[in-house]
Amino acid sequence: MSCYSDNTTATEKYHQDVKRKQLIFAGLVIITLLLGIYAISKGSYQLSISHVIQGILGNAEGNSHLVVWNIRMPRIIAAVISGWGLALSGLIIQSLLRNPLGSSSTLGISQGAAFGAVVGIIIFELGGAGASVLAESSLSNKLINFGRFASIPMFAFIGAMGATWIILILAKLKRLSPEAIILAGVALSSLFNSATVLIQYFASETQIASALFWTFGDVARSSWSEIGIMALIIALSTVWVTFHRWNLNALLSGEEAAKGLGVSVDSLRIQGMMIAAVVSAVITAFHGVIAFVGLLAPHIAKRIVGSDHRLVIPFSSAVGAALLLLADTTGRLIIGSGNLPVGILTSFMGAPMFLYLLMKGIRR
Protein backbone atom coordinates (compact mmCIF):
# COMPACT_ATOMS: atom_id res chain seq x y z
CA MET A 1 0.00 0.00 0.00
CA SER A 2 2.82 2.38 0.88
CA CYS A 3 4.65 1.39 -2.30
CA TYR A 4 1.53 2.29 -4.34
CA SER A 5 1.30 5.64 -2.56
CA ASP A 6 4.95 6.34 -3.26
CA ASN A 7 4.47 5.56 -6.97
CA THR A 8 1.40 7.80 -7.10
CA THR A 9 3.30 10.61 -5.42
CA ALA A 10 6.23 10.24 -7.83
CA THR A 11 3.85 10.30 -10.81
CA GLU A 12 2.09 13.39 -9.50
CA LYS A 13 5.40 15.14 -8.92
CA TYR A 14 6.49 14.29 -12.46
CA HIS A 15 3.30 15.72 -13.99
CA GLN A 16 3.56 18.81 -11.79
CA ASP A 17 7.15 19.32 -12.93
CA VAL A 18 6.12 18.96 -16.58
CA LYS A 19 3.30 21.49 -16.11
CA ARG A 20 5.68 23.90 -14.39
CA LYS A 21 8.13 23.73 -17.27
CA GLN A 22 5.34 24.14 -19.81
CA LEU A 23 4.18 27.26 -17.99
CA ILE A 24 7.72 28.63 -17.92
CA PHE A 25 8.10 28.05 -21.65
CA ALA A 26 4.75 29.71 -22.32
CA GLY A 27 5.89 32.60 -20.13
CA LEU A 28 9.09 32.97 -22.18
CA VAL A 29 7.08 33.09 -25.40
CA ILE A 30 4.64 35.64 -23.96
CA ILE A 31 7.49 37.80 -22.64
CA THR A 32 9.13 37.75 -26.08
CA LEU A 33 5.84 38.74 -27.75
CA LEU A 34 5.24 41.58 -25.28
CA LEU A 35 8.83 42.75 -25.68
CA GLY A 36 8.36 42.71 -29.45
CA ILE A 37 5.21 44.87 -29.18
CA TYR A 38 7.05 47.26 -26.88
CA ALA A 39 9.99 47.43 -29.30
CA ILE A 40 7.63 48.29 -32.16
CA SER A 41 6.07 51.13 -30.20
CA LYS A 42 9.32 52.76 -29.03
CA GLY A 43 11.81 54.78 -31.06
CA SER A 44 12.33 58.16 -32.65
CA TYR A 45 8.78 57.83 -34.04
CA GLN A 46 6.56 56.89 -31.10
CA LEU A 47 3.53 54.65 -31.66
CA SER A 48 0.67 53.96 -29.29
CA ILE A 49 -0.30 50.35 -28.53
CA SER A 50 -3.45 50.76 -30.63
CA HIS A 51 -1.38 51.95 -33.60
CA VAL A 52 0.98 49.01 -33.10
CA ILE A 53 -1.88 46.50 -33.10
CA GLN A 54 -3.47 48.13 -36.13
CA GLY A 55 -0.11 48.12 -37.88
CA ILE A 56 0.46 44.43 -37.14
CA LEU A 57 -3.03 43.60 -38.42
CA GLY A 58 -2.40 45.70 -41.54
CA ASN A 59 -5.09 48.27 -40.77
CA ALA A 60 -2.73 51.21 -40.16
CA GLU A 61 -2.07 53.76 -42.86
CA GLY A 62 0.68 56.21 -43.73
CA ASN A 63 3.69 56.51 -41.47
CA SER A 64 2.45 53.98 -38.91
CA HIS A 65 2.27 51.20 -41.49
CA LEU A 66 5.69 52.14 -42.88
CA VAL A 67 7.34 52.21 -39.46
CA VAL A 68 5.80 48.91 -38.33
CA TRP A 69 6.34 46.75 -41.41
CA ASN A 70 9.29 48.33 -43.20
CA ILE A 71 11.49 49.43 -40.31
CA ARG A 72 10.79 47.86 -36.93
CA MET A 73 9.11 44.54 -37.66
CA PRO A 74 11.96 43.18 -39.85
CA ARG A 75 14.46 44.15 -37.15
CA ILE A 76 12.45 42.45 -34.40
CA ILE A 77 11.84 39.26 -36.38
CA ALA A 78 15.53 39.18 -37.36
CA ALA A 79 16.56 39.49 -33.69
CA VAL A 80 14.22 36.66 -32.67
CA ILE A 81 15.34 34.32 -35.45
CA SER A 82 19.03 35.14 -34.98
CA GLY A 83 18.81 34.62 -31.21
CA TRP A 84 17.05 31.30 -31.79
CA GLY A 85 19.74 30.20 -34.26
CA LEU A 86 22.73 31.31 -32.20
CA ALA A 87 21.35 29.58 -29.09
CA LEU A 88 20.76 26.40 -31.09
CA SER A 89 24.26 26.57 -32.55
CA GLY A 90 25.78 27.06 -29.10
CA LEU A 91 23.79 24.17 -27.64
CA ILE A 92 24.91 21.83 -30.44
CA ILE A 93 28.57 22.76 -29.95
CA GLN A 94 28.43 22.44 -26.15
CA SER A 95 26.70 19.06 -26.39
CA LEU A 96 28.95 17.57 -29.06
CA LEU A 97 32.22 18.78 -27.55
CA ARG A 98 30.94 18.25 -23.99
CA ASN A 99 32.31 21.68 -23.23
CA PRO A 100 30.24 24.30 -21.33
CA LEU A 101 32.34 27.10 -22.84
CA GLY A 102 31.64 26.13 -26.43
CA SER A 103 29.85 28.44 -28.84
CA SER A 104 30.38 29.78 -32.33
CA SER A 105 31.97 32.97 -30.98
CA THR A 106 34.31 31.30 -28.44
CA LEU A 107 35.55 28.75 -30.99
CA GLY A 108 36.30 31.29 -33.71
CA ILE A 109 33.51 30.11 -36.04
CA SER A 110 31.74 33.47 -36.11
CA GLN A 111 35.04 35.29 -36.58
CA GLY A 112 35.89 32.93 -39.44
CA ALA A 113 32.55 33.72 -41.06
CA ALA A 114 33.17 37.45 -40.67
CA PHE A 115 36.65 37.08 -42.18
CA GLY A 116 35.21 35.21 -45.16
CA ALA A 117 32.58 37.88 -45.69
CA VAL A 118 35.19 40.66 -45.54
CA VAL A 119 37.35 38.79 -48.07
CA GLY A 120 34.36 38.66 -50.40
CA ILE A 121 33.55 42.35 -49.93
CA ILE A 122 37.06 43.78 -50.23
CA ILE A 123 39.19 41.37 -52.25
CA PHE A 124 36.46 40.11 -54.59
CA GLU A 125 34.53 43.42 -54.51
CA LEU A 126 31.12 41.86 -53.95
CA GLY A 127 29.66 44.95 -52.31
CA GLY A 128 28.14 45.75 -48.95
CA ALA A 129 25.83 43.52 -46.95
CA GLY A 130 23.23 46.19 -46.58
CA ALA A 131 22.38 46.27 -50.27
CA SER A 132 18.90 45.02 -50.98
CA VAL A 133 18.48 42.20 -53.44
CA LEU A 134 15.49 43.92 -55.01
CA ALA A 135 16.95 47.41 -55.08
CA GLU A 136 17.25 47.52 -58.86
CA SER A 137 14.21 47.79 -61.09
CA SER A 138 15.22 45.70 -64.12
CA LEU A 139 15.25 41.92 -64.06
CA SER A 140 18.87 41.69 -65.22
CA ASN A 141 20.03 44.06 -62.47
CA LYS A 142 18.04 42.08 -59.91
CA LEU A 143 19.76 38.85 -60.97
CA ILE A 144 23.20 40.45 -60.92
CA ASN A 145 22.55 41.99 -57.51
CA PHE A 146 21.24 38.70 -56.16
CA GLY A 147 24.37 36.91 -57.38
CA ARG A 148 26.59 39.42 -55.61
CA PHE A 149 24.41 39.27 -52.49
CA ALA A 150 24.39 35.44 -52.38
CA SER A 151 28.18 35.29 -52.76
CA ILE A 152 28.78 37.02 -49.41
CA PRO A 153 27.06 34.27 -47.37
CA MET A 154 29.03 31.75 -49.44
CA PHE A 155 32.33 33.36 -48.42
CA ALA A 156 31.09 33.58 -44.82
CA PHE A 157 30.18 29.89 -44.94
CA ILE A 158 33.64 28.97 -46.23
CA GLY A 159 35.27 30.97 -43.43
CA ALA A 160 33.05 29.38 -40.77
CA MET A 161 33.62 25.88 -42.11
CA GLY A 162 37.38 26.47 -42.22
CA ALA A 163 37.37 27.37 -38.52
CA THR A 164 35.11 24.40 -37.74
CA TRP A 165 37.33 21.88 -39.51
CA ILE A 166 40.43 23.21 -37.77
CA ILE A 167 38.72 22.69 -34.39
CA LEU A 168 37.52 19.19 -35.36
CA ILE A 169 40.91 18.13 -36.68
CA LEU A 170 42.71 19.39 -33.57
CA ALA A 171 40.19 17.70 -31.29
CA LYS A 172 40.43 14.42 -33.21
CA LEU A 173 44.17 14.16 -33.93
CA LYS A 174 45.58 15.78 -30.81
CA ARG A 175 42.81 14.62 -28.46
CA LEU A 176 42.57 18.06 -26.91
CA SER A 177 40.87 18.55 -23.57
CA PRO A 178 37.77 20.79 -23.40
CA GLU A 179 39.88 23.61 -21.99
CA ALA A 180 42.48 23.24 -24.76
CA ILE A 181 39.75 23.36 -27.42
CA ILE A 182 38.56 26.69 -26.03
CA LEU A 183 42.13 28.02 -26.06
CA ALA A 184 42.45 26.88 -29.68
CA GLY A 185 39.22 28.74 -30.42
CA VAL A 186 40.56 31.90 -28.78
CA ALA A 187 43.71 31.63 -30.91
CA LEU A 188 41.60 31.17 -34.06
CA SER A 189 39.46 34.17 -33.14
CA SER A 190 42.58 36.31 -32.75
CA LEU A 191 43.97 35.03 -36.05
CA PHE A 192 40.79 35.77 -38.00
CA ASN A 193 40.37 39.18 -36.37
CA SER A 194 43.96 40.11 -37.21
CA ALA A 195 43.55 38.94 -40.80
CA THR A 196 40.32 40.95 -41.10
CA VAL A 197 42.06 44.10 -39.86
CA LEU A 198 44.98 43.51 -42.23
CA ILE A 199 42.67 43.28 -45.25
CA GLN A 200 40.81 46.41 -44.17
CA TYR A 201 44.12 48.26 -43.85
CA PHE A 202 44.68 47.99 -47.61
CA ALA A 203 41.05 48.69 -48.55
CA SER A 204 39.47 51.92 -49.72
CA GLU A 205 37.25 53.99 -47.44
CA THR A 206 34.12 52.74 -49.19
CA GLN A 207 35.18 49.13 -48.82
CA ILE A 208 36.05 49.66 -45.16
CA ALA A 209 32.62 51.16 -44.54
CA SER A 210 30.99 48.12 -46.17
CA ALA A 211 33.20 45.64 -44.33
CA LEU A 212 32.80 47.34 -40.95
CA PHE A 213 29.29 45.87 -40.76
CA TRP A 214 30.74 42.39 -40.30
CA THR A 215 32.81 43.34 -37.26
CA PHE A 216 29.82 44.84 -35.37
CA GLY A 217 26.75 42.69 -34.96
CA ASP A 218 23.60 44.50 -36.02
CA VAL A 219 20.14 43.13 -36.84
CA ALA A 220 18.83 46.39 -38.27
CA ARG A 221 19.65 45.74 -41.94
CA SER A 222 17.71 42.56 -42.62
CA SER A 223 15.21 42.53 -45.45
CA TRP A 224 12.32 40.08 -45.55
CA SER A 225 14.14 37.93 -48.12
CA GLU A 226 17.17 37.59 -45.82
CA ILE A 227 14.92 36.79 -42.85
CA GLY A 228 13.24 34.07 -44.90
CA ILE A 229 16.60 32.47 -45.76
CA MET A 230 17.68 32.48 -42.12
CA ALA A 231 14.35 31.14 -40.90
CA LEU A 232 14.43 28.23 -43.36
CA ILE A 233 18.01 27.19 -42.49
CA ILE A 234 17.47 27.51 -38.73
CA ALA A 235 14.16 25.63 -38.89
CA LEU A 236 15.83 22.74 -40.74
CA SER A 237 18.66 22.76 -38.19
CA THR A 238 16.10 22.61 -35.39
CA VAL A 239 14.51 19.57 -37.01
CA TRP A 240 17.92 17.87 -37.18
CA VAL A 241 18.86 18.52 -33.55
CA THR A 242 15.37 17.50 -32.37
CA PHE A 243 15.65 14.25 -34.35
CA HIS A 244 19.01 13.53 -32.64
CA ARG A 245 17.94 14.57 -29.14
CA TRP A 246 18.26 11.02 -27.78
CA ASN A 247 21.76 10.65 -29.23
CA LEU A 248 22.77 13.94 -27.62
CA ASN A 249 21.32 12.72 -24.30
CA ALA A 250 23.38 9.55 -24.61
CA LEU A 251 26.50 11.65 -25.22
CA LEU A 252 26.00 13.31 -21.83
CA SER A 253 27.30 10.13 -20.20
CA GLY A 254 30.49 10.15 -22.28
CA GLU A 255 31.64 8.97 -25.69
CA GLU A 256 32.17 5.35 -24.68
CA ALA A 257 28.74 5.09 -23.10
CA ALA A 258 27.16 6.66 -26.19
CA LYS A 259 28.98 4.25 -28.50
CA GLY A 260 27.81 1.38 -26.29
CA LEU A 261 24.24 2.54 -26.90
CA GLY A 262 24.76 2.46 -30.66
CA VAL A 263 25.46 6.15 -31.29
CA SER A 264 27.89 6.91 -34.11
CA VAL A 265 29.70 9.64 -32.20
CA ASP A 266 32.13 10.69 -34.94
CA SER A 267 29.40 10.98 -37.57
CA LEU A 268 27.10 12.81 -35.16
CA ARG A 269 29.87 15.24 -34.21
CA ILE A 270 30.81 16.04 -37.81
CA GLN A 271 27.18 16.53 -38.87
CA GLY A 272 26.35 18.63 -35.81
CA MET A 273 29.40 20.86 -36.06
CA MET A 274 28.72 21.46 -39.75
CA ILE A 275 25.11 22.39 -38.99
CA ALA A 276 26.21 24.71 -36.17
CA ALA A 277 28.71 26.30 -38.56
CA VAL A 278 26.06 26.78 -41.26
CA VAL A 279 23.70 28.49 -38.81
CA SER A 280 26.46 30.74 -37.48
CA ALA A 281 27.69 31.53 -40.99
CA VAL A 282 24.26 32.57 -42.25
CA ILE A 283 23.54 34.77 -39.23
CA THR A 284 27.01 36.33 -39.38
CA ALA A 285 26.70 36.85 -43.14
CA PHE A 286 23.58 38.96 -42.67
CA HIS A 287 24.21 40.54 -39.25
CA GLY A 288 27.90 40.40 -38.43
CA VAL A 289 29.44 38.88 -35.30
CA ILE A 290 26.95 38.68 -32.41
CA ALA A 291 28.97 37.21 -29.59
CA PHE A 292 28.03 35.15 -26.53
CA VAL A 293 24.30 34.60 -27.18
CA GLY A 294 25.16 31.02 -28.09
CA LEU A 295 27.05 30.71 -24.82
CA LEU A 296 24.49 32.33 -22.52
CA ALA A 297 21.19 30.92 -23.73
CA PRO A 298 21.90 27.17 -23.31
CA HIS A 299 23.24 27.72 -19.78
CA ILE A 300 20.18 29.72 -18.76
CA ALA A 301 17.94 27.02 -20.24
CA LYS A 302 19.82 24.26 -18.42
CA ARG A 303 19.37 26.13 -15.16
CA ILE A 304 15.62 26.03 -15.74
CA VAL A 305 15.02 22.53 -17.14
CA GLY A 306 18.25 20.56 -16.73
CA SER A 307 20.31 18.89 -19.46
CA ASP A 308 17.60 16.75 -21.11
CA HIS A 309 17.69 17.74 -24.78
CA ARG A 310 13.97 17.09 -25.16
CA LEU A 311 13.45 20.23 -23.09
CA VAL A 312 16.68 22.18 -23.38
CA ILE A 313 16.39 22.50 -27.19
CA PRO A 314 13.13 24.53 -27.20
CA PHE A 315 14.06 26.38 -24.01
CA SER A 316 17.49 27.42 -25.36
CA SER A 317 15.87 28.65 -28.56
CA ALA A 318 13.27 30.68 -26.64
CA VAL A 319 15.85 32.15 -24.25
CA GLY A 320 18.17 33.06 -27.14
CA ALA A 321 15.37 34.81 -29.01
CA ALA A 322 14.32 36.78 -25.91
CA LEU A 323 17.93 37.69 -25.02
CA LEU A 324 18.85 39.06 -28.44
CA LEU A 325 15.57 40.95 -28.79
CA LEU A 326 16.09 42.46 -25.33
CA ALA A 327 19.67 43.45 -26.16
CA ASP A 328 18.68 45.01 -29.49
CA THR A 329 15.75 46.91 -27.97
CA THR A 330 17.95 48.17 -25.13
CA GLY A 331 20.66 49.27 -27.55
CA ARG A 332 18.12 51.02 -29.74
CA LEU A 333 16.60 52.95 -26.85
CA ILE A 334 19.86 53.85 -25.06
CA ILE A 335 21.03 56.29 -27.73
CA GLY A 336 17.70 56.91 -29.45
CA SER A 337 18.98 56.69 -33.02
CA GLY A 338 18.89 52.90 -33.15
CA ASN A 339 22.47 52.63 -34.40
CA LEU A 340 24.15 51.01 -31.40
CA PRO A 341 25.23 47.54 -32.64
CA VAL A 342 23.65 44.73 -30.68
CA GLY A 343 26.93 42.79 -30.73
CA ILE A 344 28.41 45.31 -28.29
CA LEU A 345 25.68 44.69 -25.70
CA THR A 346 25.78 40.89 -26.06
CA SER A 347 29.55 41.01 -25.49
CA PHE A 348 29.00 43.02 -22.31
CA MET A 349 26.47 40.41 -21.16
CA GLY A 350 28.45 37.37 -22.22
CA ALA A 351 32.02 38.21 -21.21
CA PRO A 352 31.32 38.02 -17.42
CA MET A 353 29.49 34.73 -17.95
CA PHE A 354 32.43 33.35 -19.92
CA LEU A 355 34.86 34.32 -17.15
CA TYR A 356 32.57 32.82 -14.51
CA LEU A 357 32.35 29.49 -16.32
CA LEU A 358 36.08 29.49 -16.94
CA MET A 359 36.87 30.11 -13.27
CA LYS A 360 34.32 27.52 -12.21
CA GLY A 361 36.01 24.98 -14.47
CA ILE A 362 39.46 25.88 -13.09
CA ARG A 363 38.28 25.37 -9.50
CA ARG A 364 37.04 21.93 -10.44
C-alpha positions in Angstrom: 0.0 0.0 0.0 2.8 2.4 0.9 4.6 1.4 -2.3 1.5 2.3 -4.3 1.3 5.6 -2.6 5.0 6.3 -3.3 4.5 5.6 -7.0 1.4 7.8 -7.1 3.3 10.6 -5.4 6.2 10.2 -7.8 3.9 10.3 -10.8 2.1 13.4 -9.5 5.4 15.1 -8.9 6.5 14.3 -12.5 3.3 15.7 -14.0 3.6 18.8 -11.8 7.1 19.3 -12.9 6.1 19.0 -16.6 3.3 21.5 -16.1 5.7 23.9 -14.4 8.1 23.7 -17.3 5.3 24.1 -19.8 4.2 27.3 -18.0 7.7 28.6 -17.9 8.1 28.0 -21.7 4.7 29.7 -22.3 5.9 32.6 -20.1 9.1 33.0 -22.2 7.1 33.1 -25.4 4.6 35.6 -24.0 7.5 37.8 -22.6 9.1 37.8 -26.1 5.8 38.7 -27.7 5.2 41.6 -25.3 8.8 42.8 -25.7 8.4 42.7 -29.5 5.2 44.9 -29.2 7.0 47.3 -26.9 10.0 47.4 -29.3 7.6 48.3 -32.2 6.1 51.1 -30.2 9.3 52.8 -29.0 11.8 54.8 -31.1 12.3 58.2 -32.6 8.8 57.8 -34.0 6.6 56.9 -31.1 3.5 54.6 -31.7 0.7 54.0 -29.3 -0.3 50.4 -28.5 -3.5 50.8 -30.6 -1.4 51.9 -33.6 1.0 49.0 -33.1 -1.9 46.5 -33.1 -3.5 48.1 -36.1 -0.1 48.1 -37.9 0.5 44.4 -37.1 -3.0 43.6 -38.4 -2.4 45.7 -41.5 -5.1 48.3 -40.8 -2.7 51.2 -40.2 -2.1 53.8 -42.9 0.7 56.2 -43.7 3.7 56.5 -41.5 2.4 54.0 -38.9 2.3 51.2 -41.5 5.7 52.1 -42.9 7.3 52.2 -39.5 5.8 48.9 -38.3 6.3 46.7 -41.4 9.3 48.3 -43.2 11.5 49.4 -40.3 10.8 47.9 -36.9 9.1 44.5 -37.7 12.0 43.2 -39.9 14.5 44.2 -37.2 12.5 42.5 -34.4 11.8 39.3 -36.4 15.5 39.2 -37.4 16.6 39.5 -33.7 14.2 36.7 -32.7 15.3 34.3 -35.4 19.0 35.1 -35.0 18.8 34.6 -31.2 17.1 31.3 -31.8 19.7 30.2 -34.3 22.7 31.3 -32.2 21.4 29.6 -29.1 20.8 26.4 -31.1 24.3 26.6 -32.5 25.8 27.1 -29.1 23.8 24.2 -27.6 24.9 21.8 -30.4 28.6 22.8 -29.9 28.4 22.4 -26.2 26.7 19.1 -26.4 28.9 17.6 -29.1 32.2 18.8 -27.5 30.9 18.3 -24.0 32.3 21.7 -23.2 30.2 24.3 -21.3 32.3 27.1 -22.8 31.6 26.1 -26.4 29.8 28.4 -28.8 30.4 29.8 -32.3 32.0 33.0 -31.0 34.3 31.3 -28.4 35.6 28.7 -31.0 36.3 31.3 -33.7 33.5 30.1 -36.0 31.7 33.5 -36.1 35.0 35.3 -36.6 35.9 32.9 -39.4 32.6 33.7 -41.1 33.2 37.5 -40.7 36.6 37.1 -42.2 35.2 35.2 -45.2 32.6 37.9 -45.7 35.2 40.7 -45.5 37.4 38.8 -48.1 34.4 38.7 -50.4 33.6 42.3 -49.9 37.1 43.8 -50.2 39.2 41.4 -52.2 36.5 40.1 -54.6 34.5 43.4 -54.5 31.1 41.9 -53.9 29.7 45.0 -52.3 28.1 45.7 -48.9 25.8 43.5 -47.0 23.2 46.2 -46.6 22.4 46.3 -50.3 18.9 45.0 -51.0 18.5 42.2 -53.4 15.5 43.9 -55.0 16.9 47.4 -55.1 17.2 47.5 -58.9 14.2 47.8 -61.1 15.2 45.7 -64.1 15.3 41.9 -64.1 18.9 41.7 -65.2 20.0 44.1 -62.5 18.0 42.1 -59.9 19.8 38.8 -61.0 23.2 40.4 -60.9 22.6 42.0 -57.5 21.2 38.7 -56.2 24.4 36.9 -57.4 26.6 39.4 -55.6 24.4 39.3 -52.5 24.4 35.4 -52.4 28.2 35.3 -52.8 28.8 37.0 -49.4 27.1 34.3 -47.4 29.0 31.8 -49.4 32.3 33.4 -48.4 31.1 33.6 -44.8 30.2 29.9 -44.9 33.6 29.0 -46.2 35.3 31.0 -43.4 33.0 29.4 -40.8 33.6 25.9 -42.1 37.4 26.5 -42.2 37.4 27.4 -38.5 35.1 24.4 -37.7 37.3 21.9 -39.5 40.4 23.2 -37.8 38.7 22.7 -34.4 37.5 19.2 -35.4 40.9 18.1 -36.7 42.7 19.4 -33.6 40.2 17.7 -31.3 40.4 14.4 -33.2 44.2 14.2 -33.9 45.6 15.8 -30.8 42.8 14.6 -28.5 42.6 18.1 -26.9 40.9 18.5 -23.6 37.8 20.8 -23.4 39.9 23.6 -22.0 42.5 23.2 -24.8 39.8 23.4 -27.4 38.6 26.7 -26.0 42.1 28.0 -26.1 42.4 26.9 -29.7 39.2 28.7 -30.4 40.6 31.9 -28.8 43.7 31.6 -30.9 41.6 31.2 -34.1 39.5 34.2 -33.1 42.6 36.3 -32.8 44.0 35.0 -36.0 40.8 35.8 -38.0 40.4 39.2 -36.4 44.0 40.1 -37.2 43.6 38.9 -40.8 40.3 40.9 -41.1 42.1 44.1 -39.9 45.0 43.5 -42.2 42.7 43.3 -45.3 40.8 46.4 -44.2 44.1 48.3 -43.8 44.7 48.0 -47.6 41.1 48.7 -48.6 39.5 51.9 -49.7 37.3 54.0 -47.4 34.1 52.7 -49.2 35.2 49.1 -48.8 36.1 49.7 -45.2 32.6 51.2 -44.5 31.0 48.1 -46.2 33.2 45.6 -44.3 32.8 47.3 -41.0 29.3 45.9 -40.8 30.7 42.4 -40.3 32.8 43.3 -37.3 29.8 44.8 -35.4 26.8 42.7 -35.0 23.6 44.5 -36.0 20.1 43.1 -36.8 18.8 46.4 -38.3 19.7 45.7 -41.9 17.7 42.6 -42.6 15.2 42.5 -45.4 12.3 40.1 -45.6 14.1 37.9 -48.1 17.2 37.6 -45.8 14.9 36.8 -42.9 13.2 34.1 -44.9 16.6 32.5 -45.8 17.7 32.5 -42.1 14.3 31.1 -40.9 14.4 28.2 -43.4 18.0 27.2 -42.5 17.5 27.5 -38.7 14.2 25.6 -38.9 15.8 22.7 -40.7 18.7 22.8 -38.2 16.1 22.6 -35.4 14.5 19.6 -37.0 17.9 17.9 -37.2 18.9 18.5 -33.5 15.4 17.5 -32.4 15.7 14.3 -34.3 19.0 13.5 -32.6 17.9 14.6 -29.1 18.3 11.0 -27.8 21.8 10.7 -29.2 22.8 13.9 -27.6 21.3 12.7 -24.3 23.4 9.5 -24.6 26.5 11.6 -25.2 26.0 13.3 -21.8 27.3 10.1 -20.2 30.5 10.2 -22.3 31.6 9.0 -25.7 32.2 5.3 -24.7 28.7 5.1 -23.1 27.2 6.7 -26.2 29.0 4.2 -28.5 27.8 1.4 -26.3 24.2 2.5 -26.9 24.8 2.5 -30.7 25.5 6.1 -31.3 27.9 6.9 -34.1 29.7 9.6 -32.2 32.1 10.7 -34.9 29.4 11.0 -37.6 27.1 12.8 -35.2 29.9 15.2 -34.2 30.8 16.0 -37.8 27.2 16.5 -38.9 26.3 18.6 -35.8 29.4 20.9 -36.1 28.7 21.5 -39.7 25.1 22.4 -39.0 26.2 24.7 -36.2 28.7 26.3 -38.6 26.1 26.8 -41.3 23.7 28.5 -38.8 26.5 30.7 -37.5 27.7 31.5 -41.0 24.3 32.6 -42.3 23.5 34.8 -39.2 27.0 36.3 -39.4 26.7 36.8 -43.1 23.6 39.0 -42.7 24.2 40.5 -39.2 27.9 40.4 -38.4 29.4 38.9 -35.3 27.0 38.7 -32.4 29.0 37.2 -29.6 28.0 35.1 -26.5 24.3 34.6 -27.2 25.2 31.0 -28.1 27.0 30.7 -24.8 24.5 32.3 -22.5 21.2 30.9 -23.7 21.9 27.2 -23.3 23.2 27.7 -19.8 20.2 29.7 -18.8 17.9 27.0 -20.2 19.8 24.3 -18.4 19.4 26.1 -15.2 15.6 26.0 -15.7 15.0 22.5 -17.1 18.3 20.6 -16.7 20.3 18.9 -19.5 17.6 16.7 -21.1 17.7 17.7 -24.8 14.0 17.1 -25.2 13.5 20.2 -23.1 16.7 22.2 -23.4 16.4 22.5 -27.2 13.1 24.5 -27.2 14.1 26.4 -24.0 17.5 27.4 -25.4 15.9 28.7 -28.6 13.3 30.7 -26.6 15.9 32.1 -24.2 18.2 33.1 -27.1 15.4 34.8 -29.0 14.3 36.8 -25.9 17.9 37.7 -25.0 18.8 39.1 -28.4 15.6 41.0 -28.8 16.1 42.5 -25.3 19.7 43.5 -26.2 18.7 45.0 -29.5 15.7 46.9 -28.0 18.0 48.2 -25.1 20.7 49.3 -27.5 18.1 51.0 -29.7 16.6 53.0 -26.9 19.9 53.9 -25.1 21.0 56.3 -27.7 17.7 56.9 -29.5 19.0 56.7 -33.0 18.9 52.9 -33.2 22.5 52.6 -34.4 24.2 51.0 -31.4 25.2 47.5 -32.6 23.7 44.7 -30.7 26.9 42.8 -30.7 28.4 45.3 -28.3 25.7 44.7 -25.7 25.8 40.9 -26.1 29.5 41.0 -25.5 29.0 43.0 -22.3 26.5 40.4 -21.2 28.5 37.4 -22.2 32.0 38.2 -21.2 31.3 38.0 -17.4 29.5 34.7 -17.9 32.4 33.4 -19.9 34.9 34.3 -17.1 32.6 32.8 -14.5 32.3 29.5 -16.3 36.1 29.5 -16.9 36.9 30.1 -13.3 34.3 27.5 -12.2 36.0 25.0 -14.5 39.5 25.9 -13.1 38.3 25.4 -9.5 37.0 21.9 -10.4 
